[in-house]
Amino acid sequence: MLARVPTAARTALSRLAQIALTFVLFAAANKIALYFEVENGVSILFPGTAVAIVACMAFGPWMSIGIILGVIVTPWSPYADMRSLVISGALCAIEGVIPWTVFRYRRDLTVDLRDMKSLLAFLLFGATINTGVSAILGSRFLLTHPPGVLVVWREVFVWWIADFTSALLLAVPAIAFGGALLSRVLHHVRPERPRTITNTLQIVTVVILLGFAASFAMRMYILNRLEIDRLDQQRSWSTAEETINRMHTNFLRAAFVDHTDPNAVMTIEEARRTNEKLIRDLSPLLASAPELHRELPRLEAETSRWFADAKTQLVDTTTAAHRIGREILTLRGRME
């Protein structure tokens, strides 16, 4: 029956089946990636990378469709929007498309990593460069940074080491030792010389040595960088909390100034300048928390309006002061 189907239709159906298989495998790998988190947002292994690499090497760049769809249906965060999901999927697809491109146009390389030249080429373009490109672009376009900062290199390292480990420990053995099947799928002519025990030992040795190197790098990062980041974050949030407390105290001092005092206008003006300085100090401290940072412009506008009214009219603004004071305390509570 399939013989009656036109060649183009058979090719299209075959490609759709390959995309569907890639979609299912990548979605499953993406779903279990959360179990490899050692810190919030910090993973030591991202299995989806291996699926993306093997799928593209086996079937071609069309598998990017299945990879992107797999990311969309299994988002890591319930708050992720469609733009970030599509970009994440494209970055995962890049990790497979780069080695496919190299092996597609370098005919002297064998897809099943039969010789040392092919193995080294795959380690370079299929485990190191491709995951590095994905990590840099991911840090640039998906992660939130303070104003003026495009890339944070320790975030790049976290992203890269998770993908590199997956490519090394999962994709390399899958491609190397599944070479017979992969060669048939890609219609490559297998060399007459069978895979030797020496070649197998070379692949295993490289994987083990680089695996140990990757695990050592992860261990050092977890023991050092994450602890330093945690202390820096605690110090930053402690400073932010102290700044908000000072803002609240300063605002209440102005709110309950005696309007019959000849120095009332001067006191309110001094409090206004202090309030503006405290908000400027608070802005970089909350840059890592966008949902809190977005509250600052509104709070700044309300306090500025209140100070302007209190200074020019010198009327009782206690009701508005209580409301704004509660908003300052609410921001502090959300931060905690």
N, C-alpha and C positions, 0 to 999 in steps of 0.2 A: 504493500500500500504506500509506504514511504517513497518507493521508487517512482511513483507517479507524481509526487510533489516536485515542482520546479526547484532547480538548484538554489536559486535566490531565496525561495521560501524556506527551504531546509536550512540554509545558512542563517536566515533571520530567526527561525525557531531555535536553532542551536545556540545562537547568541543570547536570545532571551532566557533560555534555560541556564546558561552560564551566569548571566546577570542575576537571575533568581537565586542560584546556588550561592553566589558571592554575597548577595543581600542577606540570606539566612545565616550564613557562617559569620559574616561581619557583625550582624546585629547581636548574635549570641555572644561573640567575643567582646563586643562593646558593653554588653549587659553585665558580664562577669568582671569587667575591668575594675569596678568599684571595690571588689574584694581585695585588690592589691594596693589600696591606699594605705599609707603609713601615717599620713597627716592630711588634714582637710585640703583636698585638691592636689595632693602630692602622691603620685603612684610610682611604684618600683617596677611595674610591668604593665604594658598595654598590649594585650594579645591581638587586638584588631590590626596592629601594624603588620604582624606576620600574615594575617589573612589577606590584607591588601596587597602585600608584596607577592605572595604566592599566586593569588588570583590574577594579577596583572601579568606576571611572568608566564603563567599558563595560558591565559585566554586573551590577553591584550588590554589596551587602555579603555575599551568599552566597559570594563568591570568597574570603572569609576562611578557609573550610574548606580550599581548595586551598593557600592561603598557609601555614597552620599545618602541614599535611601536608608541604609542601615543606621547611619548616624541620626537621621531625622526621627526614626521610630524609637530609638533608644537613647534619648538625651540624658546626659549626666545630671543636669539641673532642671527642675520643673519650671524655672523662670527663663530658660533659654528661648530666644526668639528665632524666627526662621532664618534671618540673615546669619546669625552666629552658627546655627546648625549647618547651613549650606557651606559656609567657610570652613568649618571643622571637617566636614565630609571631603571637601576639595583638598584640604591639607593631608588627610589620610590617603586620598587617592594619589597625591603627588609622590608619596613614599613608594608606591608601586610602579608608577609611570616612569620615574627616573631610571631605575634599573632595567625596566623593559626596553626603554629607548636605547640605552647603552648596548644591551645584548642584541637588540634588533638590528643595529647598524654596524656592529662589530662582529663580522661573520667568523672571525678566528676564535671567538669565545664560545664555549659550550654551555648550554643552559643548565645541564645537570652537573655543572662544576666538575667536569671530568679531570681537568688538569689544574695545576697550581695557579697558572695565569688567570683562568676563569674564576677560581676561588677568590683570589686576591681582588680581582675586578668587582666581584659581587660584594665582598666585604667593604670595599671602598664606596661603591655606588648604591649597593642594595642594603647596607646596614649603617653606614656612617654619614655620607653626604646627604642622602635623601632624608634621613631622620633629622639631620642638622638643619636643612632647609625648612622642613615642616616646623621644627621648634622655633626657629627665628621668626618665621612668618606668623606662627601662632601667637608668640609673645607680642608681636607688633600689632596684629589686627583683632585679637580676641581678648587679651587681658587688659585690665584697667591699670593705668600708670599715673603718677603725678603729672601735672602739666609740664610740658616740655621734654618728658622722658619717652622715647620711642620704644626702647627695648631694655629689659632688665635681664642681665646675663645669667643670674642664678636661676631665674625662672626658665630661661632657655635650657639650662643644664638639667633641671628637673624634668622638663618635657622630653629632652633628647635622651636622657639615660633610660627612661621608661620605654621609649620606642626602640632605641638601639638594643636594649636587652632582649626585647621581643624578637627583633629581626635576627639577632645573633643566635639565640637559644632555640627559637622555634622555626623561623623561616629558612635558615641555612640548612639544618638537617632535613627539613621537609623537601627542599629543592634538590639537595645533593643526593639523598637516598631514595627519593621518589623520582629519580632521573629517568628511569625507563618509561614510566607512565607519562611524565612531562614531555619527553622527547616525542612520543607517539602523538600526543595532543597537538604539539607544535609542528608535527610533520618533519622533524629534523632527522637527518640520516645519522644513525649512531655509528661511531667509529668501530672498526672491526676489533680493535684491541679492547677487551673487557676491562671493567674497572679493577684496578689492582688493590691488593691489601695495603700497599704503601700509600696509595692515594686516599684510601679510607682512613688510615691512621693519621694522615696529614690533616684531613678535615676534622676528625675528632679532636686532635691535639689543639688545633687552632681554636675550635669552639670552646674547649675546656679552659685554655689559657685566657682567652679574651673574656670568657664568662667569669673567671676569677677576678680579672681586672675590673670588669663592670661591677661585680658585687662589692669589691673593695672600695671603688669610687662611691657607690651608693651608701655604704656603711660610714665612710668618712663624712659624706654630706649630711647624713641623718644625725650623726653624733655632734657635728660641729655647726654647720650652717643653719639647720632647723632650730637648734637651741639658741643660736645667736639671733635669728629672726624672731623667735618667740620673745626673747628678752627685749629686743628693740621694739616690738609691737606693744608689749606691756608698758615699756617706758613711754612710748608715744601716746598710748591711751590714757595713762596716768596724767601726763601733761595736759591732754585734751580735757580730762575731767576737771583738773585744777583750773584750767582756763574758763570752762563753763561756770564753775562755782564763782570765780572772780567776776564774770560777766553778770551773774545773777545778783551778787552782792552789790556791785556797782550800780546796777539798774534800780534795785530797791532803795539804795541811798538817795538816788535822784528822785525816785517816785514819792518819797515821803519827806522831801525837803520842806522846810517851813517857808511858805510863799510870802510871808510878811518880812522875812529876813532880807536885808538890803543886798546880801551876797547870793541870793537864791539863783539869779540868772547866771552868775559866774560858776556856782556849784553845778548847775545843770549842764553848762557848756563844757566844763571839765569832765563830767561824767560822759557826755556825748563823745568827746575825743577818746576817752578811755575805752568806751564801747566799740568804736570803730577799730581801734588798735587790737582789741581782744578778738574781734571777728576776723581780722587779717591774720592773726596768729593761729586761729583755730582752723582756717581753711586748709593749709597743708597737712595738718594733723588728721583731718577727716578725709583726705584725698583717697585713701584706700578703701573707704566705705561710701560708695556713690549714693546709696539711699539716704545717708545722713548728710553728705556734702550738698545734696540738692536742697536741703532745708535752709541752708545758710542765707541765700539771697532773699528769701521771703522774710526770715527773721531779721536780717539787716534792714530791709525796707520798713518793717513794722516799728523797730526800735528807732530808726532815724525819723520816721514820721512822728512818733511819740515825743522824742526829744525836741523836734521843731515846734510842735504844739505847746509843749510845756514851757519852753523858753520864751515864746512870743506872746502867749496868752496868760501864762502864770495862773492857770485855773486848776481846779481840782481834777486831776486825771487818774485818780486812784483806781477806778474800775478798769480802765484800759491797762493800767500798770499791773494789776493783779493777773489779767489775762495773759499779757506778754510774759510776765514772770513765770506763770505756769507753763508756757510754751518752752521757755528756756530749760526749766526742770524736766519737761517731757523729753527734750532732746538729750539731756544727760541720762535719763532713764533708758532711752532707746540705745544709747551708746553702751551702757553697762550690760 
